[in-house]
């Protein structure tokens, strides 16, 4: 084994394997598979250490082939977890891709910059991979785009959670941002209900009408089929108020969809259906 180790190091196989793995990690990182590629790299390094002294033909390529196979498996697994939903009306054309169990990667282009910022917070703090594209009639105003994005995201969410077997079901979060503090509590109840309590200090955040925040959440709730309570407990800066709401929403969703090993395979309801 010592001779194999020396031969392996003499031929710089670990270094070559590590460089290859780093390139793979950089390539997979944007699609939320960085950690999967790191695991693959570790496996590759272990295999390289074992067979690194092989100097004949095909044997030299075995570690690289195994690492590539691992990457293919990881990519396919990610695609299986990705839900894609499109919705087109005379007012908006929207596509959503959602992976509930991602790494917080977001690619948001709604045509409403402030909403892009808020949805990026949901993805990041909910550890979801989220892509949203919207072509809407923003020349009129942002109302149709914001509401329809909530609807389309809700449709993607309800598909992603499926029968909710093994889920925690309930989620909550308190999030502060300087002087602002918000609380979000939700239930994957199968019943749409929204209770939103926030008094914004301004009617506009830049060019964004704060009334549209309720339109987004109402659209989401109606199609995600969840019970959602949102309370802004304090705040004097409207941007801070809104941001704490969306961050807390993302974290509450993350808690609710977390799998509970003690009720694996069970629907978290005495009714047997959610």
N, C-alpha and C positions, 0 to 999 in steps of 0.2 A: 504493500500500500504506500510505503514511503517513497519507493521508486516511482510509482505512478504520480504521486503528489509532486515530486521534483520534476518529472518529465512534463507534467501539466503546466507547472509554473515556468519551466524553461521555454516552452512553446507559447507562453502568454495566453493560454486558452481562457483562464478566468477573466483577464482584461478584455479580450475580444468578446467574450460572452456578455460581460457587463456593459460594454459599449453598445452591443446589439440590443440588449434589454432596455437601455436608456432611450435609444431611438424608438423602440417599440412603445415605451411608456409615453413619450412625447406625442407619438402618432395617435395613441388611443385616448390620451387625456381629454381632448376636446369632446369626446362622445361619452365621457363619464366612466371610462374603463381604466383609469390610471392605476387604481389599486389592484385590479385583476391582472394587469400587465406586470406589476411589481411582484405579485405572487408567482406569476409565470417565470419571471426573471430569476427568482430564488430557486425554483425547481430546475431551471436551466443551469444555474451555477453548480447546483449539487450534482447534476448529471455530468456536467463538464468535468468536475473534480474527479469523478469516478472513471470516466472513459476518455479523459483528456489525453492520455498517452497513446491512444489508438492512432496510428499513423497511416493506416491503409485506407485508400479510397473513400467509400461511402461513410465509414465510421466517423470521419471528421465532421460530417454535416448533421449527425443525429441530434445533438443538443439544439441546433438551430431549427431543425424540423419540428422537434417537440415543442419548442417555444412558440413557433408559428401556429401549430395545431391548437395550443392553449389559447392563443389570441383569437383564433377563429371561433372556438367554443364560447369565449367570453363575449365576442361581438354578437353571436347568434342568441345567446342568453339575454343580452341587453335588448335586442330587437323583439324577442318574445315578450318581454315585460313592457314594451312600449305600446301605448294605446294611441291610435290616430283617429281623429274625428274632424270632419269638415262640415261646414254649414254655409250655404250661400243663399242670400235673399236679394231683393232688388236694392237693398241698402248696404249690405256688407258681404264680404267673401272672406271666410275665416277658416284657418286650419290650425289644429292643436295636436301636438305630440306630447304625451305625458308618461313618464316612468316614475311611479310613486316611490320606488326604492332606488333612487339614484344617488348622486353626490352633490346635488345643488347646482348643476349646470343649467344655464338659462340662455336662450336665444329669442329675445322678445322684440317684435316689431309690430306694434299695434296701430301706429299712426298717431298715437296719443302719448307723448313723451313721459308725462307724469305717471300714467298707468304702466308704461314700460318699467319705470323705476320701482313702482309698488309690486308688480308681479315678479320682478327680479328678487325682491325681498322674500316673497312667498316661497319661491324655488330654493333660495339659499338657506332660509331658516327651516323650511320643511324637508330639506334634503331630497328634493324631487328634481328630476331632469325635465325641463319644460321648454318647449318650442312653440311659439305662437306667432302667426302671421295674419295680419288683418288689412284688407283693402276696403275702407269704409267711406261713407259720404261725409267726411269731416269738413268739407266746404260748407256744409249746413251747420253742424256742430258735432260734438263728440258723443252725443247721447246714444245713437244707434250702435256705434262701435263698442262703447263701454258695456252696454247692456248685453249685446250679442256675444261679446267675448266671455262674459260671465256665464251665459247660457251654454256656449260651446265647451268651455272648461268644465262646467258641471256635468255635461254629457260624457266627457272623457273620464271624469272622476268616477261616476257611477259605474262605468264599464270596468275601470281599473280595480275597484274594490270587490266587484263580483258578489258572491254570497256572504262575504264578511266573516267567514269561518276563522276562528282563532284570533280575531282582532280584539284589541283592547276596547274598542267601540267609542269610549268617551275620551275627550281631550280638552285640555285647558292650558292657558298660558297668560302670565302677566309680563308685559314688556315696557320698560321705561325708555325714554329718550329725553335727556335733560329734564325739563320741567313737566313733560307729558308722561302719562301712564295709562295704559289700556289693558283691559282684560277680555279675553275671548274664551268662551266655553262652548263646546259642540258635542253633538251626539249623532252617530251614524245610524239614525233612527229609522230611516226609510220614509220619514214624514217631513215634508218641506215646511220649515218654520223659521222666520227671521225676526229677532228682536234687536234693533240697533238703536243705541242711545249715545249720541255724540252731538255736542253743540260747538260747531266750528267757530273760531273767532273771526274768520274771514269767509266770504262767499267764494273767493277764487284763490287757488294756489298757482301762481303764475297765470297760465291761460286755462287751467283746469277748474271746472265747476265742481265744487265739493258735493253738490247734490247727486252727482253721478256715482259716488261711492256706494250709496244705498242701492242704486240701480244695478251696479255690478254684483253686489252680494245677493240681491233678490233674484237676479237671473241665475246665479250659481246655485243658490239654495233650492230653487224650484226644480232644477234638473239633476243636482247631485243627491237630492232627497235626504238632506240632513237638517237637524235642528241647530240653529246658530244664534248664540247670544254674544253681542258685541257691546262693550261698555267702555267709553273713554272716561276714565275716572278723574283725570285732571289734565290741564294743558292750556297754554295761551298762544302757542305757535301752531297754526293750522297744519303746516307741513309735518311737524313733529307728531301732532295728533293722528294724522293719517298714517304715517309711517309706523307708529307703534301698533296701530290696528292691524295692518297687513303683516307685520312681523309676527305678532301674536297669533294671527290666523294661521300662518305657515307652521308655527311650532305646535299649535293645537291639533292641526291635521296630522302632523308627524306623530304625535302621541296616540291619536285615535287609531291610526292604521298600523301601529306597532303590534306585532304578533305576541300573544300571551301563551307561553308554552304550557301553562297549566290547563288551558282550554283548547288545546290543539285539536283542530278538526270539528270544533263545536261552534255553533252560532251563539253569540253572546246575548241571548234573549230567552226568557222562559217560554215565549210564544213559539220558538223554533224557526222564526222567520223575521228578517229585517228588510 
